[in-house]
Amino acid sequence: MSKKIENPVVLIHKRENSDTYAVAIISGSHDYHDAILMATMEPDMTGDDVDTWSKTGY
């Protein structure tokens, strides 16, 4: 059974030694460990206007 997101909060975290970002969608918390949906992204501007790699977990 999936959780309903009643009070959506979006957190974006830039990792220190990398060009990757963690994006978390949370219901009412400000702790990314409580994420209901999380993705990691790495922008890569080579070749395309915007090129993004993402990995999503639920």
PDB file of N, CA, C and O in Angstrom:
ATOM      1  N   MET A   1       0.839  -1.167   0.000  1.00  0.00           N
ATOM      2  CA  MET A   1       0.000   0.000   0.000  1.00  0.00           C
ATOM      3  C   MET A   1       0.895   1.245   0.000  1.00  0.00           C
ATOM      4  O   MET A   1       1.867   1.311   0.752  1.00  0.00           O
ATOM      5  N   SER A   2       0.575   2.208  -0.824  1.00  0.00           N
ATOM      6  CA  SER A   2       1.386   3.420  -0.916  1.00  0.00           C
ATOM      7  C   SER A   2       0.882   4.484   0.057  1.00  0.00           C
ATOM      8  O   SER A   2      -0.301   4.523   0.397  1.00  0.00           O
ATOM      9  N   LYS A   3       1.790   5.337   0.492  1.00  0.00           N
ATOM     10  CA  LYS A   3       1.443   6.444   1.373  1.00  0.00           C
ATOM     11  C   LYS A   3       0.927   7.603   0.536  1.00  0.00           C
ATOM     12  O   LYS A   3       1.382   7.821  -0.586  1.00  0.00           O
ATOM     13  N   LYS A   4      -0.015   8.335   1.081  1.00  0.00           N
ATOM     14  CA  LYS A   4      -0.508   9.534   0.420  1.00  0.00           C
ATOM     15  C   LYS A   4       0.324  10.729   0.902  1.00  0.00           C
ATOM     16  O   LYS A   4       0.585  10.875   2.096  1.00  0.00           O
ATOM     17  N   ILE A   5       0.726  11.559  -0.023  1.00  0.00           N
ATOM     18  CA  ILE A   5       1.491  12.756   0.327  1.00  0.00           C
ATOM     19  C   ILE A   5       0.490  13.858   0.641  1.00  0.00           C
ATOM     20  O   ILE A   5      -0.129  14.417  -0.265  1.00  0.00           O
ATOM     21  N   GLU A   6       0.330  14.170   1.931  1.00  0.00           N
ATOM     22  CA  GLU A   6      -0.667  15.154   2.351  1.00  0.00           C
ATOM     23  C   GLU A   6      -0.087  16.556   2.499  1.00  0.00           C
ATOM     24  O   GLU A   6      -0.792  17.540   2.276  1.00  0.00           O
ATOM     25  N   ASN A   7       1.166  16.660   2.867  1.00  0.00           N
ATOM     26  CA  ASN A   7       1.825  17.951   3.041  1.00  0.00           C
ATOM     27  C   ASN A   7       3.171  17.884   2.314  1.00  0.00           C
ATOM     28  O   ASN A   7       4.202  17.689   2.958  1.00  0.00           O
ATOM     29  N   PRO A   8       3.181  18.042   0.982  1.00  0.00           N
ATOM     30  CA  PRO A   8       4.406  17.812   0.216  1.00  0.00           C
ATOM     31  C   PRO A   8       5.521  18.809   0.526  1.00  0.00           C
ATOM     32  O   PRO A   8       5.307  20.019   0.596  1.00  0.00           O
ATOM     33  N   VAL A   9       6.712  18.255   0.706  1.00  0.00           N
ATOM     34  CA  VAL A   9       7.934  19.037   0.889  1.00  0.00           C
ATOM     35  C   VAL A   9       8.951  18.456  -0.086  1.00  0.00           C
ATOM     36  O   VAL A   9       9.112  17.238  -0.161  1.00  0.00           O
ATOM     37  N   VAL A  10       9.637  19.315  -0.830  1.00  0.00           N
ATOM     38  CA  VAL A  10      10.666  18.869  -1.768  1.00  0.00           C
ATOM     39  C   VAL A  10      12.014  19.373  -1.263  1.00  0.00           C
ATOM     40  O   VAL A  10      12.205  20.570  -1.050  1.00  0.00           O
ATOM     41  N   LEU A  11      12.941  18.441  -1.075  1.00  0.00           N
ATOM     42  CA  LEU A  11      14.291  18.789  -0.641  1.00  0.00           C
ATOM     43  C   LEU A  11      15.270  18.491  -1.765  1.00  0.00           C
ATOM     44  O   LEU A  11      15.172  17.449  -2.413  1.00  0.00           O
ATOM     45  N   ILE A  12      16.211  19.392  -2.000  1.00  0.00           N
ATOM     46  CA  ILE A  12      17.260  19.187  -2.998  1.00  0.00           C
ATOM     47  C   ILE A  12      18.594  19.286  -2.272  1.00  0.00           C
ATOM     48  O   ILE A  12      18.880  20.281  -1.605  1.00  0.00           O
ATOM     49  N   HIS A  13      19.404  18.245  -2.412  1.00  0.00           N
ATOM     50  CA  HIS A  13      20.691  18.187  -1.714  1.00  0.00           C
ATOM     51  C   HIS A  13      21.809  17.993  -2.728  1.00  0.00           C
ATOM     52  O   HIS A  13      21.820  17.001  -3.456  1.00  0.00           O
ATOM     53  N   LYS A  14      22.761  18.941  -2.782  1.00  0.00           N
ATOM     54  CA  LYS A  14      23.948  18.828  -3.640  1.00  0.00           C
ATOM     55  C   LYS A  14      25.000  18.063  -2.871  1.00  0.00           C
ATOM     56  O   LYS A  14      25.388  18.466  -1.774  1.00  0.00           O
ATOM     57  N   ARG A  15      25.461  16.973  -3.430  1.00  0.00           N
ATOM     58  CA  ARG A  15      26.498  16.184  -2.762  1.00  0.00           C
ATOM     59  C   ARG A  15      27.830  16.929  -2.817  1.00  0.00           C
ATOM     60  O   ARG A  15      28.137  17.593  -3.808  1.00  0.00           O
ATOM     61  N   GLU A  16      28.619  16.815  -1.745  1.00  0.00           N
ATOM     62  CA  GLU A  16      29.837  17.621  -1.582  1.00  0.00           C
ATOM     63  C   GLU A  16      30.913  17.380  -2.631  1.00  0.00           C
ATOM     64  O   GLU A  16      31.410  18.344  -3.212  1.00  0.00           O
ATOM     65  N   ASN A  17      31.283  16.160  -2.891  1.00  0.00           N
ATOM     66  CA  ASN A  17      32.415  15.862  -3.776  1.00  0.00           C
ATOM     67  C   ASN A  17      31.972  15.331  -5.130  1.00  0.00           C
ATOM     68  O   ASN A  17      32.660  14.507  -5.733  1.00  0.00           O
ATOM     69  N   SER A  18      30.833  15.797  -5.608  1.00  0.00           N
ATOM     70  CA  SER A  18      30.272  15.253  -6.837  1.00  0.00           C
ATOM     71  C   SER A  18      29.365  16.289  -7.476  1.00  0.00           C
ATOM     72  O   SER A  18      28.965  17.259  -6.832  1.00  0.00           O
ATOM     73  N   ASP A  19      29.041  16.077  -8.752  1.00  0.00           N
ATOM     74  CA  ASP A  19      28.066  16.926  -9.430  1.00  0.00           C
ATOM     75  C   ASP A  19      26.668  16.340  -9.346  1.00  0.00           C
ATOM     76  O   ASP A  19      25.805  16.704 -10.145  1.00  0.00           O
ATOM     77  N   THR A  20      26.424  15.446  -8.404  1.00  0.00           N
ATOM     78  CA  THR A  20      25.112  14.816  -8.304  1.00  0.00           C
ATOM     79  C   THR A  20      24.260  15.500  -7.243  1.00  0.00           C
ATOM     80  O   THR A  20      24.764  16.114  -6.303  1.00  0.00           O
ATOM     81  N   TYR A  21      22.960  15.371  -7.429  1.00  0.00           N
ATOM     82  CA  TYR A  21      21.974  15.943  -6.522  1.00  0.00           C
ATOM     83  C   TYR A  21      21.012  14.844  -6.092  1.00  0.00           C
ATOM     84  O   TYR A  21      20.710  13.935  -6.865  1.00  0.00           O
ATOM     85  N   ALA A  22      20.534  14.932  -4.861  1.00  0.00           N
ATOM     86  CA  ALA A  22      19.466  14.058  -4.393  1.00  0.00           C
ATOM     87  C   ALA A  22      18.224  14.927  -4.237  1.00  0.00           C
ATOM     88  O   ALA A  22      18.274  15.982  -3.605  1.00  0.00           O
ATOM     89  N   VAL A  23      17.110  14.483  -4.812  1.00  0.00           N
ATOM     90  CA  VAL A  23      15.840  15.188  -4.714  1.00  0.00           C
ATOM     91  C   VAL A  23      14.873  14.264  -3.997  1.00  0.00           C
ATOM     92  O   VAL A  23      14.657  13.132  -4.430  1.00  0.00           O
ATOM     93  N   ALA A  24      14.288  14.736  -2.905  1.00  0.00           N
ATOM     94  CA  ALA A  24      13.383  13.912  -2.107  1.00  0.00           C
ATOM     95  C   ALA A  24      12.032  14.599  -1.973  1.00  0.00           C
ATOM     96  O   ALA A  24      11.964  15.807  -1.748  1.00  0.00           O
ATOM     97  N   ILE A  25      10.957  13.828  -2.113  1.00  0.00           N
ATOM     98  CA  ILE A  25       9.605  14.318  -1.862  1.00  0.00           C
ATOM     99  C   ILE A  25       9.131  13.652  -0.575  1.00  0.00           C
ATOM    100  O   ILE A  25       9.137  12.428  -0.448  1.00  0.00           O
ATOM    101  N   ILE A  26       8.725  14.483   0.368  1.00  0.00           N
ATOM    102  CA  ILE A  26       8.410  14.039   1.716  1.00  0.00           C
ATOM    103  C   ILE A  26       7.042  14.585   2.100  1.00  0.00           C
ATOM    104  O   ILE A  26       6.630  15.633   1.603  1.00  0.00           O
ATOM    105  N   SER A  27       6.340  13.888   2.973  1.00  0.00           N
ATOM    106  CA  SER A  27       5.040  14.343   3.451  1.00  0.00           C
ATOM    107  C   SER A  27       5.193  14.980   4.831  1.00  0.00           C
ATOM    108  O   SER A  27       5.087  14.299   5.852  1.00  0.00           O
ATOM    109  N   GLY A  28       5.441  16.283   4.854  1.00  0.00           N
ATOM    110  CA  GLY A  28       5.442  17.050   6.089  1.00  0.00           C
ATOM    111  C   GLY A  28       6.733  17.093   6.881  1.00  0.00           C
ATOM    112  O   GLY A  28       6.793  17.814   7.876  1.00  0.00           O
ATOM    113  N   SER A  29       7.747  16.378   6.507  1.00  0.00           N
ATOM    114  CA  SER A  29       9.008  16.332   7.246  1.00  0.00           C
ATOM    115  C   SER A  29      10.043  17.207   6.536  1.00  0.00           C
ATOM    116  O   SER A  29       9.821  17.663   5.415  1.00  0.00           O
ATOM    117  N   HIS A  30      11.155  17.431   7.194  1.00  0.00           N
ATOM    118  CA  HIS A  30      12.284  18.117   6.567  1.00  0.00           C
ATOM    119  C   HIS A  30      13.540  17.260   6.660  1.00  0.00           C
ATOM    120  O   HIS A  30      14.656  17.778   6.638  1.00  0.00           O
ATOM    121  N   ASP A  31      13.352  15.948   6.765  1.00  0.00           N
ATOM    122  CA  ASP A  31      14.441  14.978   6.840  1.00  0.00           C
ATOM    123  C   ASP A  31      14.360  14.089   5.605  1.00  0.00           C
ATOM    124  O   ASP A  31      13.378  13.369   5.428  1.00  0.00           O
ATOM    125  N   TYR A  32      15.377  14.129   4.751  1.00  0.00           N
ATOM    126  CA  TYR A  32      15.298  13.372   3.503  1.00  0.00           C
ATOM    127  C   TYR A  32      15.244  11.866   3.732  1.00  0.00           C
ATOM    128  O   TYR A  32      14.891  11.123   2.817  1.00  0.00           O
ATOM    129  N   HIS A  33      15.585  11.401   4.927  1.00  0.00           N
ATOM    130  CA  HIS A  33      15.456   9.976   5.241  1.00  0.00           C
ATOM    131  C   HIS A  33      13.989   9.540   5.309  1.00  0.00           C
ATOM    132  O   HIS A  33      13.702   8.345   5.240  1.00  0.00           O
ATOM    133  N   ASP A  34      13.054  10.492   5.446  1.00  0.00           N
ATOM    134  CA  ASP A  34      11.617  10.200   5.479  1.00  0.00           C
ATOM    135  C   ASP A  34      10.995  10.230   4.088  1.00  0.00           C
ATOM    136  O   ASP A  34       9.771  10.205   3.965  1.00  0.00           O
ATOM    137  N   ALA A  35      11.803  10.282   3.051  1.00  0.00           N
ATOM    138  CA  ALA A  35      11.307  10.453   1.682  1.00  0.00           C
ATOM    139  C   ALA A  35      10.340   9.348   1.275  1.00  0.00           C
ATOM    140  O   ALA A  35      10.551   8.171   1.565  1.00  0.00           O
ATOM    141  N   ILE A  36       9.281   9.759   0.599  1.00  0.00           N
ATOM    142  CA  ILE A  36       8.344   8.824  -0.009  1.00  0.00           C
ATOM    143  C   ILE A  36       8.802   8.520  -1.430  1.00  0.00           C
ATOM    144  O   ILE A  36       8.614   7.409  -1.925  1.00  0.00           O
ATOM    145  N   LEU A  37       9.403   9.507  -2.082  1.00  0.00           N
ATOM    146  CA  LEU A  37       9.948   9.353  -3.430  1.00  0.00           C
ATOM    147  C   LEU A  37      11.286  10.081  -3.469  1.00  0.00           C
ATOM    148  O   LEU A  37      11.383  11.227  -3.029  1.00  0.00           O
ATOM    149  N   MET A  38      12.324   9.417  -3.999  1.00  0.00           N
ATOM    150  CA  MET A  38      13.644  10.040  -4.059  1.00  0.00           C
ATOM    151  C   MET A  38      14.298   9.742  -5.401  1.00  0.00           C
ATOM    152  O   MET A  38      14.151   8.649  -5.947  1.00  0.00           O
ATOM    153  N   ALA A  39      15.017  10.722  -5.922  1.00  0.00           N
ATOM    154  CA  ALA A  39      15.743  10.539  -7.182  1.00  0.00           C
ATOM    155  C   ALA A  39      17.133  11.134  -7.023  1.00  0.00           C
ATOM    156  O   ALA A  39      17.322  12.108  -6.294  1.00  0.00           O
ATOM    157  N   THR A  40      18.112  10.538  -7.715  1.00  0.00           N
ATOM    158  CA  THR A  40      19.435  11.139  -7.795  1.00  0.00           C
ATOM    159  C   THR A  40      19.642  11.596  -9.225  1.00  0.00           C
ATOM    160  O   THR A  40      19.245  10.908 -10.165  1.00  0.00           O
ATOM    161  N   MET A  41      20.261  12.749  -9.391  1.00  0.00           N
ATOM    162  CA  MET A  41      20.439  13.327 -10.717  1.00  0.00           C
ATOM    163  C   MET A  41      21.836  13.871 -10.885  1.00  0.00           C
ATOM    164  O   MET A  41      22.453  14.357  -9.937  1.00  0.00           O
ATOM    165  N   GLU A  42      22.323  13.783 -12.107  1.00  0.00           N
ATOM    166  CA  GLU A  42      23.629  14.324 -12.454  1.00  0.00           C
ATOM    167  C   GLU A  42      23.493  15.085 -13.763  1.00  0.00           C
ATOM    168  O   GLU A  42      23.317  14.471 -14.815  1.00  0.00           O
ATOM    169  N   PRO A  43      23.571  16.416 -13.720  1.00  0.00           N
ATOM    170  CA  PRO A  43      23.489  17.178 -14.961  1.00  0.00           C
ATOM    171  C   PRO A  43      24.742  16.964 -15.810  1.00  0.00           C
ATOM    172  O   PRO A  43      25.858  16.920 -15.293  1.00  0.00           O
ATOM    173  N   ASP A  44      24.539  16.836 -17.099  1.00  0.00           N
ATOM    174  CA  ASP A  44      25.656  16.647 -18.032  1.00  0.00           C
ATOM    175  C   ASP A  44      25.343  17.490 -19.249  1.00  0.00           C
ATOM    176  O   ASP A  44      24.446  17.156 -20.024  1.00  0.00           O
ATOM    177  N   MET A  45      26.060  18.560 -19.422  1.00  0.00           N
ATOM    178  CA  MET A  45      25.752  19.512 -20.486  1.00  0.00           C
ATOM    179  C   MET A  45      26.471  19.215 -21.796  1.00  0.00           C
ATOM    180  O   MET A  45      26.441  20.047 -22.702  1.00  0.00           O
ATOM    181  N   THR A  46      27.114  18.064 -21.926  1.00  0.00           N
ATOM    182  CA  THR A  46      27.852  17.725 -23.134  1.00  0.00           C
ATOM    183  C   THR A  46      26.906  17.218 -24.210  1.00  0.00           C
ATOM    184  O   THR A  46      26.197  16.235 -23.989  1.00  0.00           O
ATOM    185  N   GLY A  47      26.878  17.861 -25.363  1.00  0.00           N
ATOM    186  CA  GLY A  47      26.106  17.364 -26.496  1.00  0.00           C
ATOM    187  C   GLY A  47      24.698  17.916 -26.593  1.00  0.00           C
ATOM    188  O   GLY A  47      24.315  18.413 -27.652  1.00  0.00           O
ATOM    189  N   ASP A  48      23.923  17.848 -25.538  1.00  0.00           N
ATOM    190  CA  ASP A  48      22.538  18.320 -25.565  1.00  0.00           C
ATOM    191  C   ASP A  48      22.431  19.622 -24.777  1.00  0.00           C
ATOM    192  O   ASP A  48      23.329  19.989 -24.019  1.00  0.00           O
ATOM    193  N   ASP A  49      21.295  20.316 -24.978  1.00  0.00           N
ATOM    194  CA  ASP A  49      21.054  21.520 -24.184  1.00  0.00           C
ATOM    195  C   ASP A  49      20.962  21.162 -22.700  1.00  0.00           C
ATOM    196  O   ASP A  49      21.587  21.812 -21.862  1.00  0.00           O
ATOM    197  N   VAL A  50      20.192  20.142 -22.382  1.00  0.00           N
ATOM    198  CA  VAL A  50      20.081  19.649 -21.012  1.00  0.00           C
ATOM    199  C   VAL A  50      20.034  18.134 -21.077  1.00  0.00           C
ATOM    200  O   VAL A  50      19.209  17.561 -21.788  1.00  0.00           O
ATOM    201  N   ASP A  51      20.900  17.502 -20.352  1.00  0.00           N
ATOM    202  CA  ASP A  51      20.967  16.042 -20.337  1.00  0.00           C
ATOM    203  C   ASP A  51      21.030  15.612 -18.882  1.00  0.00           C
ATOM    204  O   ASP A  51      21.951  16.004 -18.165  1.00  0.00           O
ATOM    205  N   THR A  52      20.083  14.824 -18.437  1.00  0.00           N
ATOM    206  CA  THR A  52      20.007  14.453 -17.033  1.00  0.00           C
ATOM    207  C   THR A  52      19.941  12.952 -16.878  1.00  0.00           C
ATOM    208  O   THR A  52      19.207  12.276 -17.599  1.00  0.00           O
ATOM    209  N   TRP A  53      20.706  12.431 -15.942  1.00  0.00           N
ATOM    210  CA  TRP A  53      20.618  11.024 -15.564  1.00  0.00           C
ATOM    211  C   TRP A  53      19.889  10.973 -14.237  1.00  0.00           C
ATOM    212  O   TRP A  53      20.234  11.716 -13.318  1.00  0.00           O
ATOM    213  N   SER A  54      18.901  10.126 -14.117  1.00  0.00           N
ATOM    214  CA  SER A  54      18.202  10.027 -12.841  1.00  0.00           C
ATOM    215  C   SER A  54      17.915   8.580 -12.487  1.00  0.00           C
ATOM    216  O   SER A  54      17.777   7.721 -13.359  1.00  0.00           O
ATOM    217  N   LYS A  55      17.829   8.334 -11.208  1.00  0.00           N
ATOM    218  CA  LYS A  55      17.488   7.016 -10.679  1.00  0.00           C
ATOM    219  C   LYS A  55      16.445   7.252  -9.602  1.00  0.00           C
ATOM    220  O   LYS A  55      16.700   7.973  -8.637  1.00  0.00           O
ATOM    221  N   THR A  56      15.290   6.661  -9.755  1.00  0.00           N
ATOM    222  CA  THR A  56      14.183   6.941  -8.856  1.00  0.00           C
ATOM    223  C   THR A  56      13.807   5.709  -8.061  1.00  0.00           C
ATOM    224  O   THR A  56      13.785   4.597  -8.590  1.00  0.00           O
ATOM    225  N   GLY A  57      13.514   5.909  -6.804  1.00  0.00           N
ATOM    226  CA  GLY A  57      13.046   4.815  -5.953  1.00  0.00           C
ATOM    227  C   GLY A  57      11.773   5.219  -5.246  1.00  0.00           C
ATOM    228  O   GLY A  57      11.564   6.394  -4.940  1.00  0.00           O
ATOM    229  N   TYR A  58      10.924   4.241  -4.987  1.00  0.00           N
ATOM    230  CA  TYR A  58       9.670   4.529  -4.284  1.00  0.00           C
ATOM    231  C   TYR A  58       9.478   3.517  -3.197  1.00  0.00           C
ATOM    232  O   TYR A  58       8.483   3.569  -2.475  1.00  0.00           O
TER     233      TYR A  58
END
